[in-house]
């Protein structure tokens, strides 16, 4: 019964993040290019900006669902940020791998990468939640380090929206 609950929340998370991320692609323009919207949604077509499509919707879903799941699944507290990070960084890893091999990129594959990364992110959360010992989940460093990484990445998304470094991942391409 408990595994079914986790599976249902995982499927709902995949759907929420997929739909929200897809809509988020257009929010910056829909908002009249409002900088606050740009902190959380892509402001251009760079790979870095597209990482926001997974990161922020999945984080939002987690903020609302972790309180409902942590009693039955204490390991979700450390599994969730690991899944967010894995899915977010899967986007550039997959993009640069396939476009490097093919020598170009295709919009259909780019879109597919987003959905694959969302599924991958939630698979990491699901499997890590089910496989760890609940006592391990409550140790300080196992909670602190992944959530610190989430906080730092969120800060980077905001800062680099305003001042993007001159690296390839930040270039519109």
N, C-alpha and C positions, 0 to 999 in steps of 0.2 A: 504493500500500500504506500509506504514512504517513497519507494523508488518511483512509483507512478506519479506521485506529487512532484518530485524533482523533474521527472521527464516532461510533465505538462508545463511547468514553469520554464523549462528549457525551450520547448517548442514555442511557447508564447513569447519568450525573449527573442528567439530567432525572427519571428514574425514582426514583433514590435520594432526591433532594430533594423530589419530590412526595409520596412515601410517608412519608418522615421528617417533613416539614412537616405533613402531615395528622395523623400520630400525635402530633406535638409539641403540637398544639392541645389535647390532653387530658392531657398529662403533669403539668402543675401540679396539677390536681385529683386525678389518680391518685396523686401523691406525697404527698397529704395537705396540699397547699399549702405544700410545702417551699420556702423562699426561694431555695435554691441552684438548684432546678429552675426557679423563676420568673425567674432571671437569664437563662435561655436559651430559655424557652418563655413563651407569653402567660399573664399573670396576670389579664387581664380581656379584654373584647371591644373595646377601643379599636383604632383603626387602627395606632397606634404599636406596640402589643404584637403585632399580627398581622404586622408586618414581620419579627419574629423567626422566623416560620415558614419564610421563605426564607433569611434571612441565615445563621443558625447551621448548618442542614443543608448548605447549599452550601459554607460555609466548611470544615466538617468533611470533606466530600467532596474539596475542593481540597487540604486538608492531606495527605490520603492518596494522592491521584492525581498531584499536581504532580510529586513526585519520579520517578514513572514516565514522565512525559511531557516533562519539561524538556530532556532530552537531544535528543530528536527535534524538539521544539517549544519552543525557548527563549523565544519570545514569550508563552508561556502564563504566565510569571512576572508579566508586567504586565497581560495580558489578563484573568486570573482575577479580581483584585480589582475591575477596572472592571466586569466582568459582574455580580459580586455587588452592587456599588453600584447599577448600572443596574436590576437586577431588584428589589432591595429598595425603591428609590424609585419604581419603577413602580407598586407596590401603592397608596400614597396618591394618586399622580397619577391613576391609573385610577379609584380609588374616588371621589375628590372630583369628578372630571369627570363620571362618570355619575350620581352621586347629586345633584350640583348641577343637572344638566340635568333629571333626572326629579323632583327635589324629595323623593326618598326613596331608601332602599336596599333591596335584596332579597338574602336570604341566598344564593340560587343564583348570582346575579351576583357576589357577594363571593367565593364559593368559586372561581368561574371566573376571577376576577381573579388569584387566587393561582397557578393553573396557567398562565395566560397569562404572568404575570410570571416564573415559573420557566423557561418555554420562551424568553422574551425574554432572560433573564439568560444562559442557556447559548448562545443564538444569538450574543450579543455576544462571549462568550468564544471561540466557534468562529471567527467571522468575523475578530475582531481577531487571534487566534492565526495564522490562515492568511495574513493580509494584511500583517503587519508584517515588517520586516527584522530578522533575528536580532541583528545588531550593535546596533540601536536598543534592543532589549529589555534589554540589559545595562547601559545607562547608569543612573547612580545615581538621578537624579530620576524617571525613568520607572518605576523600581521603588519608590523610597522614597515618593513622594506617594500613589499608590493604596493601598499597604499601610498607610501612616500613617492614611489616611482610614478604612480597615477597623478599625484599632486604636481610633481615636477613636469610631467608631460603636458598636463592641462595648462600649467603656467607657460610652457614653451609654445603651445598652440596660440595662446593669447599674445605673448610677446612677439612671436614671429609673424603674426598677422600684421602687426604694425611695422616691424623691422625684420623682414626676412633676410637671412644670410645669403650670400651669393654662392650657394652650392646647388648642384644639379637637382636635388629633390625639391627645392623651392622654386625652380624655374618652370614656367609654363612651356609645355613642350610639344 
